[in-house]
Structures are given as structure tokens and as C-alpha cells.
Amino acid sequence: MDFWQVLPIAIALVFIIEGMVPFVSPNRWRTMLVIVEQTDDRVIRNVGLGSMLFGVLILYLVH
């Protein structure tokens, strides 16, 4: 498969997974947003970095 074929599939999967929590439990999602809004920027950046590194690790192991 070509990169340009896989990219839209990957983006679609991200939207599907991201949409599951607000669909299944909107109250929990709203509570989570309030908690994130009160969280320090440094913590949010560290979580984002950890998430990206975890994604890279999964890609490395799969590919």
C-alpha cells in the first residue's frame, strides 16, 4: 500500500476511536474535559509526548 492510501485510513481510525468515548459516555467525557482544562500545560505536553512515543513504538513493532 502507498502512504497516501494508508494516511486517510489512519486518520479515519483516529476519528472513530476518539469519537467512541463521547458517544458511549458523554458525562464522563465532559468530566474528563474539565479535568484536562485544570491540568498544567507541562503535564499535558508530557502525556502527548508519551502518546506519540507509544504510537511510534507500535508502528515499529508492527512494521
Order of alpha helices (4+ residues) and beta strands (2+ residues): alpha-alpha-alpha
